[in-house]
Structures are given as structure tokens and as C-alpha cells.
Amino acid sequence: MSYDLHPLCQALPDMGKDQYQKLVADIRANGLLHPIILLGEQILDGRHRYRACIECGIEPAFVPFTGADPAAFVVSENLARRHLTESQRAMVGSKLAVLGEGRPPKNCRNSDSFPIGQTEAAKMLGVSRSSVADATRIQREGVPALVQKVEAGEITLHEASKIAKLGAPAQAKIVAIDDRRERKRAMVTAHNRSAGRAAAPRVEFIETVPGTAFVRDTLNRLEQITNQLIGADGTADTFVTRFLAEFDWDEPLLIRRLEHAQHGIEAIARLQQELERRSKVA
């Protein structure tokens, strides 16, 4: 019988090749010393041990998970025996966070209802919530090669965040560069080209807009906000989905800032109503 991997198990990055070969050699010489943990009929912890047993022709041993929090168990077990960088831990946190919202009930043992939010995932992995948010954006906007290199510890989260802001072709070209200094130079060049293309039409547009300074300033600010929130390739739905997914509803300061921003949102909505009314009259 073969076993599938539980989503929590897949949240952790693969072992490096050298580390895995050492595991295979150890199991071939000494057998399986630590059984593989199952949650239901899926492997919760020990996928590399399972693969190594199959490769060595050794019958793997399994035991069921008996704890109350499978997510905490997986994180604790792997952080204790694997040397993950802060960037790698943030990527793990982002995977745990995107599995859903909420926690399983305390009396729900061995539950598959394990999803957690970004704040809790950050605490479990020992990183900041902003790092988990950055990792989530990289998972969503980065090309597969970029995501893989961050998970493997070959590119830092900070560097990947800058690369992910570029288009897919530029990302792929930069990620293919192994030398860090050359990669940085290529990234700076790509960002400068992108900024140049984006800035030129906006400056020309602003200079030709008639009206009072107040109107020009307002339209300029709205133009900047629109470009930042939606972007050339995005939509309003994409922006709303991302904001709601990344917003921390347990953070009082963010709640207060959102409430304050509501005044601006209401002003724009009121302006939209008046524009529509005047458009119908005209």
C-alpha cells in the first residue's frame, strides 16, 4: 500500500540531496529507527524516511498521530532536526497560512481541520508576520523557479521580494543567474527599465491635464493609488481578494487604520455617485 502526503507534510521543503543520501545510507545500515507518522491514511511526518525505506527495500514502520495539533507537531519536529533559514521558515509559514482560516477545536484530536492565520503561523515558525506576508506574495507572484530557490535557501526572502515585483520573463532571467552580485545588478537594471516605462506616460499625462491645482493634485493621487493597488495586469477583484487574505483582523492598530481609511473611501464613493449623476444629465 502506498501513502499520499498530508498537506502539512508538504509545507516543509525537501531535504538537500546530500542530507537525503546520508539518510538513505543510515537506514540501509541501521534500519528505520524512527517510525513514520500517519494522520488518517496520509503521511504527516517522515516522507523522506518513507522514500528512503522504499529505495532501500526496507519495510517502513508507521504509527498514528495521537496529538491534538498536527500543525504544531509538524513544525516542532522539523525545526528541531532541520536547519532552516529564516527565509525558508517564512515560506513554510506562508504555506500553513494559505491552507485556510481558523483553528481546529481544542477537543478535536487528529483533525484535518488544521488551517491557521499568518500571525499564528509566524509565531510557530519564529519569524515576523510581515515575513510570512512577503513569502505569501512570493508564492503568488513569483515564478516557480524563484519560489523553489527561496524554499531551498538559495535566495533570501528580501531579495526574492524585489524580484517578484518584476514580470515573469524578467524574474526567470534573473533567477537563472547563480552569482548573487550579478543577479543583483540584473535586478536593478530590470527595475530601472520598468520604472522608466511606467513613469514616462504619467508625467506627460499630468502636464497636459487642465484644471485647478486641487483637481490636478487629487487626480494625480488617485492615479498613483490606482497603479499601486491594481496595477497594469490586475483587477479590482484581485486587489480585494489579496487585501482580505492578508489583513490581520486580530491586530487593533490595523483595525483603527482601516476605520480611518473608511472616511477616504466614503469620499471617493460620494464623488463616484456625483460623477455618474452628472454623466446621466449630460
Beta strands, then each sheet from edge to edge (+ up, - down):
strand 1: 4-5
strand 2: 36-39
strand 3: 42-45
strand 4: 62-64
sheet 1: 1+ 3+ 2- 4-
end
